[in-house]
Amino acid sequence: MRRLSHSDLSNYETVEFRTAVGDHGAADALPFLLEDYTGLATWAGKPIYDHDQVIGQLDTGWQISGNTITFSFLTTPTTVGLYNNPLFRFDVSAGYTPMSAEEMAVARESIELWDDLIPQTFVEKNGLGADIIFANTTTGPEQARAYLPAGHGFKFYSDVWTADPTENWTNQWLDFNGYGRTTLVHEVGHTLGLNHPGDYDFSDDDNGDGKPDPITYGVDAFYAQDSLQYTIMSYFDPQFTGAQPLDVSVGLVQNAQTPLLHDILAIQAMYGVDLTTRVEDTVYFANSTAGNAVYDLEENPFPYLSVYDAGGIDTFDFSTANSGVFIDLRPGSFSSATQGFETLEEANAATEAFNAVTDEVQGDFALWTADSYADWVELAQAIGEDRVFADTQVDGVTATSHRNISIAYNTIIENAIGGSARDYLVVNHVSNRLEGNGGGVVLNCLG
């Protein structure tokens, strides 16, 4: 793993795509959304799927039954039940270890994110017998494994095993950009019955050599939106569909922090919709009242997530942003908006926190100097400005992340507040209040 460079950030395909597909009316009148071209074009040679097709890819047909879904953490000295039965030959049981308190806390936060989406109630149990049980292992999966909810019989269905951090350091990388965190959200998706979007898995071995074959977007993605821009269940980086969420403080492409746009679509098609989630007036990001740190810029200055909200008059507030933001309030849309960048001291604190969880092979990132950090922020802003322009034809919006926030298809966010730099704010189909805070805000009222 290394910090990003200009060549990592500058690749972009939207302009070429829109030129290739030509004028399709409304799709070109508003900021670019790939799904506006469903049935009209392909992306990277792949069909752009509609909602029913996306659900068909993600829904395994299995789910946990009942109105209550229980979860617990295996903390016994050894594994129990079928995991100790030699006839079943579970490789994870030989290396079993309980999760750390930090891992358990993030697993609970992952459960809460899914709980917000569906009407079933998640309840933590002590001990054995829960629908979902979490544990670590020093054998078995390199990263993690979750069993699908086959809906009958064996108690190992819907259990989650993650590689012990002593075997894989990324599972102790648990901050909002951490791969250990995104792994737990992904694996809980499997426990509820979500599949990878394509017919692939870490253990794929098509040539019989006993080693996993390379899994690539070009070969293995069935459809255009099989990327981590749309679904946390994907294996493919968000850049494959044109997005680029950045942790500017550390200098890395981010890992998804919540279930994403298509995950919300599919899980609610399977289980139903939670109509009680944040039904009051809710402010997201700056001055957050959402009740979850992932939606609070003070706690999570570089959000990479999707927002589902069941009601109220709601606001995307980026009034504290010190770089440009592009906020698109249309359901199913993507916005390019973060805090912008942190101070040199904050960026180095984030770098030190990252270095603290890496292993010797990974090595440490050097701390920023005043000059190196200023150059990096300038680069991220310049390339973000190019990307937003390609999506919108509005210049001067120096967003440091690109298409990092989406709004669920069944969610209405009424209001948007920009920051101190030049911003672009786009309305949806309801009454909206848009506020700029200087910098030459651009308003789009064509939604």
Order of alpha helices (4+ residues) and beta strands (2+ residues): alpha-alpha-alpha-beta-beta-alpha-beta-beta-alpha-beta-beta-beta-beta-alpha-alpha-beta-beta-alpha-beta-beta-beta-beta-beta-alpha-alpha-beta-beta-beta-beta-beta
